[in-house]
């Protein structure tokens, strides 16, 4: 179970990274202000997602899928967060 969990962790990280990169590319294609806003200002990416949902839904979905895979992979690998 542990090797499968670590594999899912790596795949989830790749999906998250690719989805976030595609999200920033979509923001850059709209305007440079959206790009820098999504990159540096908190919650602007959520505004961009709701305003331009049609072009931002796939990258957001990839990131969300990656987060789900990260969570399942961490659970399967037995990753424990230190407090």
Secondary structure in CASP SS format (residue, H / E / C, confidence):
PFRMAT SS
TARGET T0000
AUTHOR 0000-0000-0000
METHOD secondary structure of the structure
MODEL  1
X C 1.00
X H 1.00
X H 1.00
X H 1.00
X H 1.00
X H 1.00
X H 1.00
X H 1.00
X H 1.00
X H 1.00
X H 1.00
X H 1.00
X H 1.00
X H 1.00
X H 1.00
X H 1.00
X H 1.00
X H 1.00
X H 1.00
X H 1.00
X H 1.00
X H 1.00
X H 1.00
X H 1.00
X H 1.00
X H 1.00
X H 1.00
X H 1.00
X H 1.00
X H 1.00
X C 1.00
X H 1.00
X H 1.00
X H 1.00
X H 1.00
X H 1.00
X H 1.00
X H 1.00
X H 1.00
X H 1.00
X C 1.00
X C 1.00
X C 1.00
X H 1.00
X H 1.00
X H 1.00
X H 1.00
X H 1.00
X H 1.00
X H 1.00
X H 1.00
X C 1.00
X H 1.00
X H 1.00
X H 1.00
X H 1.00
X H 1.00
X H 1.00
X H 1.00
X H 1.00
X H 1.00
X H 1.00
X H 1.00
X H 1.00
X H 1.00
X H 1.00
X H 1.00
X H 1.00
X H 1.00
X H 1.00
X H 1.00
X H 1.00
X H 1.00
X H 1.00
X H 1.00
X H 1.00
X H 1.00
X C 1.00
X C 1.00
X C 1.00
X C 1.00
X C 1.00
X C 1.00
END
